[in-house]
Amino acid sequence: MEKGMEKRNIEIAKQMFLDGENIDKIIKYTGLPRENIERLR
């Protein structure tokens, strides 16, 4: 179940990037580590 939640948060982070959101805001809303989010770019 945790794996599914992390996958969903990654999808949310990708969409937030496409919408032009700030990385700090993405971290706040997804709970993902900065390193994981930066790899999505």
C-alpha positions, 0 to 999 in steps of 0.5 A, spaced: 500 500 500 505 504 501 508 503 494 502 505 491 501 511 495 508 513 493 507 512 486 501 516 486 505 522 489 510 521 484 504 522 479 502 528 483 509 531 483 510 530 475 503 534 474 505 540 479 511 541 475 507 541 468 503 546 472 509 550 474 509 549 481 515 551 486 519 545 488 518 547 495 510 547 494 511 540 491 515 537 497 510 540 502 504 537 498 507 530 496 511 529 502 517 526 497 524 528 498 527 533 494 532 528 491 526 524 488 523 530 486 529 533 482 530 527 478 523 528 475 525 534 472 
